[in-house]
Amino acid sequence: MSNDRIVIIGAGMAGAATAYFLAQRGRRHIHLLEKEKIAGTQSTGRNAAILRTMIPEPLLNRLACTSARFYLDPPEGFSSEPLVEKVGVYLAAGPNHAATLRSWCETNPENGQVPVDPSVMYGRIPILAPGLTHVTHKADDGVLDVHAILQGFLRGACREGTELLLGREFLGLRVEDGRLAGVETSEGFLEADKVVVANGGWAAASGTFGPYALPFAPYRRHLMVTSPLPEVDPHWPVVWIVGEEFYFRPESGGLLLCGCDAVKVAPEQGEVSDPAELEKTAIKAARWLPGLADARIARSWAGMRTFVPDDLFVIGADPRLEGLFWVAGLGGHGITCAPVIGRLAAEWIAEGGSAHPAAPALAPARLLG
Ligand SMILES: Cc1cc2nc3c(=O)[nH]c(=O)nc-3n(C[C@H](O)[C@H](O)[C@H](O)COP(=O)(O)OP(=O)(O)OC[C@H]3O[C@@H](n4cnc5c(N)ncnc54)[C@H](O)[C@@H]3O)c2cc1C
């Protein structure tokens, strides 16, 4: 059994899932470092919680479908709550975007998205504006219990000895004579043989990683929730309007609305709301849910979706520094795909590589030219 001392930076979904699967592989010397006083307050606590396995990019689509199986049938003891509310997801398009929807389905035939007559969707959601002529449905997709998932990963990791260090900020890597020695933190130096960067949008923080920086870019996105509405059935499905960049689902008796805004920001701006973007979402909502034009917005917030130029996840060893690993750039799918992300990352960290067919396409080496 390896005695490697492993430090994971960030207790969001990426860090928690990685710690969980490392613990499952028998790793006992893990420190999970989190700068906030509570785990999962950044992107992991600010997303739409949607399990939508129909990701157009085929590789991510497969990862999402595999991860969904974990959520639908989690390991014994992972959580006392169901992890998915299977309300189903409709993807809907008007004539202008029907070809896009068709190509998503043709490219990912294994996904299980089934064409349905639009009247089925309109029958369930009568307040939806007409004009959506092409509709597909996946019954097993729906809404994830993000809190239960995060706690399941953290509990599983900590039960096997992972130490969760809350309120402790990573400040930089310490490299001595070209070898990784550990990390500088707000509470002093921590020795480590392996360091795993799972810090979400902060992977893009200028200066933090010096010569080992990778081209991460956080994009800010807003969500808003209406006050409770008598028209809304809390068991409605998720509706994603393809090509119009708008989706919604029931939340707290009202609707959660997203206009799919994506503005590149510095990480420190990632959670700062922009009223102009919220207004754009309100305009889309009025277009597609006209009966709700006067609904009150009870709350809204912003969060980061972080990408590298090819929009694929970054999971694996950094060939420039032995012992440095990345689990970042999870874009808009980090919750959906967390089980596979964590498993792949753990294989890299514990075994030095992964036999998973997706591993080479996700490895950091691809970004180094
Ligand atoms: C509006 C919005 C909607 C989304 N909707 C969905 C969805 O429906 N389905 C889906 O699958 N995904 C969705 N996502 C994407 C998903 O939220 C992310 O992919 C996922 O949360 C990324 O997890 P993470 O652990 O990489 O990042 P984070 O959750 O941000 O975790 C990173 C952690 O690192 C910590 N950290 C940062 N710097 C340091 C440091 N120096 N020292 C110590 N700790 C540090 C942070 O405090 C944070 O806790 C959405 C995202 C947004 C913004």
The ligand as an SDF file (V2000), in Angstrom:
LIG
                    3D

 53 58  0  0  0  0  0  0  0  0999 V2000
  -24.8950   28.7880  -13.3110 C   0  0  0  0  0  0  0  0  0  0  0  0
  -24.3010   27.4170  -13.4170 C   0  0  0  0  0  0  0  0  0  0  0  0
  -25.1110   26.3440  -13.7360 C   0  0  0  0  0  0  0  0  0  0  0  0
  -24.5830   25.0610  -13.8130 C   0  0  0  0  0  0  0  0  0  0  0  0
  -25.4190   24.0210  -14.0160 N   0  0  0  0  0  0  0  0  0  0  0  0
  -24.9300   22.7570  -14.0060 C   0  0  0  0  0  0  0  0  0  0  0  0
  -25.8110   21.6610  -14.1220 C   0  0  0  0  0  0  0  0  0  0  0  0
  -27.0280   21.8330  -14.1970 O   0  0  0  0  0  0  0  0  0  0  0  0
  -25.2830   20.3990  -14.1460 N   0  0  0  0  0  0  0  0  0  0  0  0
  -23.9190   20.1860  -14.0470 C   0  0  0  0  0  0  0  0  0  0  0  0
  -23.4840   19.0290  -14.1090 O   0  0  0  0  0  0  0  0  0  0  0  0
  -23.0610   21.2230  -13.8910 N   0  0  0  0  0  0  0  0  0  0  0  0
  -23.5340   22.5040  -13.8670 C   0  0  0  0  0  0  0  0  0  0  0  0
  -22.6820   23.5510  -13.7110 N   0  0  0  0  0  0  0  0  0  0  0  0
  -21.2360   23.2900  -13.6480 C   0  0  0  0  0  0  0  0  0  0  0  0
  -20.7670   22.7930  -12.2900 C   0  0  0  0  0  0  0  0  0  0  0  0
  -21.2870   23.6130  -11.2590 O   0  0  0  0  0  0  0  0  0  0  0  0
  -19.2410   22.7850  -12.2430 C   0  0  0  0  0  0  0  0  0  0  0  0
  -18.7130   22.0720  -13.3480 O   0  0  0  0  0  0  0  0  0  0  0  0
  -18.7160   22.1160  -10.9690 C   0  0  0  0  0  0  0  0  0  0  0  0
  -19.3450   22.6240   -9.8240 O   0  0  0  0  0  0  0  0  0  0  0  0
  -17.2170   22.3280  -10.8590 C   0  0  0  0  0  0  0  0  0  0  0  0
  -16.8040   21.7760   -9.6250 O   0  0  0  0  0  0  0  0  0  0  0  0
  -15.3580   22.0690   -9.0880 P   0  0  0  0  0  0  0  0  0  0  0  0
  -15.1690   21.2580   -7.8710 O   0  0  0  0  0  0  0  0  0  0  0  0
  -14.3730   21.9400  -10.2030 O   0  0  0  0  0  0  0  0  0  0  0  0
  -15.3660   23.6410   -8.7310 O   0  0  0  0  0  0  0  0  0  0  0  0
  -15.9100   24.3810   -7.4180 P   0  0  0  0  0  0  0  0  0  0  0  0
  -17.2030   23.8590   -6.9880 O   0  0  0  0  0  0  0  0  0  0  0  0
  -15.8050   25.8440   -7.6780 O   0  0  0  0  0  0  0  0  0  0  0  0
  -14.8790   23.9570   -6.3250 O   0  0  0  0  0  0  0  0  0  0  0  0
  -13.5810   24.5020   -6.2540 C   0  0  0  0  0  0  0  0  0  0  0  0
  -13.2680   24.6570   -4.7730 C   0  0  0  0  0  0  0  0  0  0  0  0
  -11.9060   25.0620   -4.6510 O   0  0  0  0  0  0  0  0  0  0  0  0
  -11.8310   26.0070   -3.5980 C   0  0  0  0  0  0  0  0  0  0  0  0
  -10.6270   26.8120   -3.7810 N   0  0  0  0  0  0  0  0  0  0  0  0
  -10.3720   27.7110   -4.7660 C   0  0  0  0  0  0  0  0  0  0  0  0
   -9.1650   28.2490   -4.5920 N   0  0  0  0  0  0  0  0  0  0  0  0
   -8.6360   27.6850   -3.4650 C   0  0  0  0  0  0  0  0  0  0  0  0
   -7.4100   27.8530   -2.7620 C   0  0  0  0  0  0  0  0  0  0  0  0
   -6.4770   28.7190   -3.1740 N   0  0  0  0  0  0  0  0  0  0  0  0
   -7.2020   27.1300   -1.6430 N   0  0  0  0  0  0  0  0  0  0  0  0
   -8.1400   26.2360   -1.2020 C   0  0  0  0  0  0  0  0  0  0  0  0
   -9.3340   26.0540   -1.8250 N   0  0  0  0  0  0  0  0  0  0  0  0
   -9.5640   26.7610   -2.9570 C   0  0  0  0  0  0  0  0  0  0  0  0
  -13.1120   26.8200   -3.7730 C   0  0  0  0  0  0  0  0  0  0  0  0
  -13.4440   27.5310   -2.5930 O   0  0  0  0  0  0  0  0  0  0  0  0
  -14.1240   25.7480   -4.1340 C   0  0  0  0  0  0  0  0  0  0  0  0
  -14.7800   25.2040   -3.0080 O   0  0  0  0  0  0  0  0  0  0  0  0
  -23.1720   24.8520  -13.6250 C   0  0  0  0  0  0  0  0  0  0  0  0
  -22.3600   25.9330  -13.3020 C   0  0  0  0  0  0  0  0  0  0  0  0
  -22.9150   27.1950  -13.1810 C   0  0  0  0  0  0  0  0  0  0  0  0
  -22.0240   28.3440  -12.7830 C   0  0  0  0  0  0  0  0  0  0  0  0
  1  2  1  0
  2  3  1  0
  2 52  2  0
  3  4  2  0
  4  5  1  0
  4 50  1  0
  5  6  2  0
  6  7  1  0
  6 13  1  0
  7  8  2  0
  7  9  1  0
  9 10  1  0
 10 11  2  0
 10 12  1  0
 12 13  2  0
 13 14  1  0
 14 15  1  0
 14 50  1  0
 15 16  1  0
 16 17  1  0
 16 18  1  0
 18 19  1  0
 18 20  1  0
 20 21  1  0
 20 22  1  0
 22 23  1  0
 23 24  1  0
 24 25  2  0
 24 26  1  0
 24 27  1  0
 27 28  1  0
 28 29  2  0
 28 30  1  0
 28 31  1  0
 31 32  1  0
 32 33  1  0
 33 34  1  0
 33 48  1  0
 34 35  1  0
 35 36  1  0
 35 46  1  0
 36 37  1  0
 36 45  1  0
 37 38  2  0
 38 39  1  0
 39 40  1  0
 39 45  2  0
 40 41  1  0
 40 42  2  0
 42 43  1  0
 43 44  2  0
 44 45  1  0
 46 47  1  0
 46 48  1  0
 48 49  1  0
 50 51  2  0
 51 52  1  0
 52 53  1  0
M  END
$$$$
